[in-house]
């Protein structure tokens, strides 16, 4: 029997939620791109924002590394 992960609620609370309004064509294009990369739309948007911050030289020093793809380790 596995023990519940006590850190999971804390990690989930540390992530910010954002209501984002997108043009339907933009959402469709991002969704297709995400599917091609085997990511969720949310993960794809976060990856794009991280890349844009890095390209602009605005990556915060406190930025956590991106989450690993795939299932979490058992």
LINBELMO-V852874 format. One record per pair of residues at least 24 apart in sequence whose ideal C-beta (glycine too) atoms are under 7 Angstrom apart, sorted by the first residue. I is the first residue (numbers start at 0). GAP is how many residues later the second one is. If there is no record, write none. Layout:
i: (I,I)
gap: (GAP,GAP)
//
This chain:
none
//
